């Protein structure tokens, strides 16, 4: 396992990390959760991602119990939570100082830890001043409840504003951003955030396989056991059936042919492509079965196959590379 710094922070995170979105408390209960977490940990993964919004907190309950029963020492793993969607009442949503604080305490209790290593604002909140959120995060850090805080799917302008407020008022700025990043979703990581890497932004990217699209499993239709058939995830099926979805499926078929020529499964190629980006601190993997996780982890053994020529061929197929800064 390779380890990378989380932006300019001293924290070393595993290049692959493990997240519980969609799986824990929906497809996975305590016993298989322990099996998955144990396999990830034994493979060198040290970062485990969660959120209050995952199955209304039940995902954190499963992860917390599983980690406690596994008996890991607290200094050997990194755990996160994210705040935004805590409930239906006005004080249970968004990024007000009250909800940021209440949600942190609730996540700590559910995860059965004394503090959160990473704490993300799950989305921007246009109804709360960024200054209020920055100060709430800073206070949690002063209290020892959170070590590092960050954002998820914020704009570069919003992250910059948080940094400027923190610098002005002597508060703790955000350390990391958690954007979606894959061969079809690249604008934020490769273009919009470019100036932010100079001030030390790290990224913990999610959906590296584009909700399963880049596994190739949808090339011949939607499998019965796909997450696209889970209640609440009908949007995946709708995307696949759209004109854009059909275009992406054709590109995945071409990527699969290229991967076969290289000697890789297409999903391994997609994961390794994400890791080639030096601005990616860690790639969050998700799995509901042990064989899925071990298969994805095995991609690390083929990293040397991702040559410059292979990368160029991938770019020719997907044609999704954002334009660089304009020069005159």
Residue pairs with C-beta under 8 A, 6 or more apart in sequence:
1 14
1 15
1 16
1 43
1 44
1 45
1 300
2 14
2 15
2 275
2 300
3 12
3 13
3 14
3 15
3 46
4 12
4 13
4 15
4 280
4 281
4 282
5 11
5 12
5 13
5 202
5 281
6 12
6 13
6 118
6 148
6 175
6 176
6 202
6 204
6 281
6 282
7 175
7 176
7 197
7 200
7 201
7 202
7 203
7 281
8 175
8 199
8 200
8 202
9 148
9 175
9 176
9 200
9 202
11 78
11 117
11 147
11 148
12 46
13 46
13 47
13 78
13 202
13 204
13 281
13 282
14 44
14 45
14 46
14 47
14 282
15 275
15 282
15 283
15 300
16 43
16 45
16 271
16 282
16 283
16 285
16 296
16 297
16 300
17 45
17 46
17 47
17 48
17 49
17 204
17 282
17 283
17 284
17 285
18 36
18 37
18 40
18 45
18 47
18 48
18 49
18 284
18 285
18 286
18 287
18 293
19 48
19 49
19 50
19 206
19 284
19 285
19 286
20 28
20 33
20 48
20 49
20 50
20 54
20 59
20 60
20 62
20 63
20 286
21 49
21 51
21 54
21 59
21 206
21 286
22 227
22 230
22 233
22 286
22 288
23 59
23 286
23 287
23 288
24 33
24 50
24 54
24 55
24 58
24 59
24 62
24 63
25 54
25 55
25 58
25 59
25 61
25 62
26 55
26 59
26 230
27 230
27 288
28 36
28 62
28 288
29 62
30 62
30 65
30 66
30 69
32 288
32 289
32 290
33 62
33 63
33 66
34 66
34 69
34 70
35 290
36 287
36 290
36 293
37 48
37 63
37 66
37 67
37 70
38 70
39 290
39 293
39 294
39 297
40 48
40 285
40 293
40 297
41 70
41 72
41 77
43 294
43 297
46 76
46 77
46 78
47 77
47 78
47 79
47 80
47 117
47 118
47 204
47 282
48 63
48 67
48 77
48 78
48 79
48 80
49 80
49 178
49 204
49 206
49 284
50 59
50 60
50 63
50 79
50 80
50 81
50 82
50 107
50 111
51 59
51 60
51 80
51 81
51 82
51 83
51 85
51 120
51 122
52 60
52 81
52 82
52 83
52 84
52 85
52 86
52 103
52 106
52 107
52 122
53 82
53 84
53 85
53 86
53 122
54 60
56 87
57 86
57 106
57 107
57 110
60 81
60 107
60 110
60 111
61 110
63 79
63 111
64 110
64 111
64 112
64 113
65 112
67 77
67 79
67 111
67 112
68 112
74 113
74 114
78 117
78 118
79 111
79 113
79 116
79 117
79 118
80 116
80 117
80 118
80 119
80 120
80 204
81 103
81 104
81 107
81 111
81 116
81 118
81 119
81 120
82 119
82 120
82 121
82 122
82 152
82 178
83 95
83 99
83 100
83 103
83 104
83 107
83 119
83 120
83 121
83 122
84 93
84 94
84 95
84 121
84 122
84 123
84 125
85 93
85 122
86 92
86 93
86 99
86 102
86 103
86 106
87 93
91 98
91 99
91 102
92 99
92 102
93 99
94 125
94 127
94 128
95 121
95 124
95 125
95 128
95 132
95 133
95 136
96 125
96 128
96 132
96 133
96 136
97 132
97 133
97 135
97 136
97 139
100 121
100 133
100 136
100 137
100 140
101 136
101 139
101 140
104 116
104 119
104 140
104 145
104 146
105 145
107 116
107 119
108 114
108 115
108 116
108 145
114 144
115 144
115 145
115 146
115 147
116 145
116 146
116 147
117 147
117 148
118 146
118 147
118 148
118 149
118 150
118 176
118 204
119 137
119 140
119 146
119 148
119 149
119 150
120 149
120 150
120 151
120 152
120 176
120 178
121 133
121 149
121 150
121 151
121 152
121 154
121 174
122 152
122 153
123 152
123 153
123 154
124 151
124 153
124 154
124 155
124 158
125 133
130 158
130 161
130 162
130 165
131 165
131 169
133 162
134 162
134 165
134 166
134 169
134 171
134 172
134 173
134 174
135 169
135 171
137 146
137 149
137 171
137 172
137 174
138 166
138 171
138 172
140 146
140 149
141 147
141 149
141 172
148 175
148 176
149 172
149 174
149 175
150 174
150 175
150 176
150 177
150 178
150 202
150 204
151 158
151 159
151 162
151 174
151 176
151 177
151 178
152 177
152 178
152 179
153 178
153 179
153 180
153 188
154 162
154 177
155 192
156 188
156 192
156 193
156 195
156 196
159 174
159 177
159 193
159 196
159 201
160 195
160 196
162 173
162 174
163 173
163 174
163 199
165 171
166 172
166 173
166 174
167 173
174 201
175 200
175 201
175 202
176 201
176 202
176 203
176 204
176 281
177 193
177 196
177 201
177 202
177 203
177 204
178 203
178 204
178 205
178 206
178 284
179 188
179 189
179 193
179 203
179 205
179 206
180 188
180 205
180 206
180 207
181 188
181 189
181 203
181 205
181 206
181 207
181 208
181 274
181 277
181 280
182 205
182 207
182 208
182 209
182 210
182 214
182 270
182 274
183 210
183 214
183 255
183 270
183 273
183 314
183 318
183 320
184 210
184 213
184 214
184 248
184 251
184 318
184 320
185 207
185 210
186 320
186 321
186 322
187 322
189 203
189 205
189 277
189 279
189 280
190 277
190 279
190 321
190 322
191 322
191 323
191 324
193 201
193 203
193 279
194 325
197 279
201 279
202 281
203 279
203 280
203 281
203 282
204 281
204 282
204 284
205 274
205 280
205 282
205 283
205 284
206 284
208 214
208 270
208 271
208 274
208 283
208 284
208 285
209 215
209 267
209 270
209 271
210 248
210 270
211 227
211 228
211 236
211 239
212 218
212 226
212 227
212 228
212 236
213 240
213 245
213 248
213 249
213 252
214 252
214 255
214 266
214 267
214 270
215 266
215 267
215 270
216 252
216 253
216 255
216 256
216 265
216 266
216 267
217 223
217 226
218 226
218 228
218 240
218 249
218 252
219 249
219 252
219 253
219 256
222 228
222 229
222 237
222 240
226 236
227 233
227 236
228 234
228 236
228 237
228 240
229 237
239 245
240 246
240 249
251 317
251 318
252 266
254 317
255 266
255 269
255 270
255 314
255 317
255 318
256 266
258 269
258 310
258 313
258 314
258 317
259 265
259 266
259 268
259 269
262 269
262 305
262 310
263 302
263 305
264 272
264 299
264 302
264 305
265 295
265 299
267 296
267 299
268 296
268 298
268 299
268 302
269 306
269 310
269 314
271 283
271 285
271 296
271 299
272 299
272 300
272 302
272 303
272 305
272 306
273 306
273 311
273 314
274 280
274 283
275 283
275 303
276 306
276 311
285 293
285 296
285 297
287 293
287 296
315 321
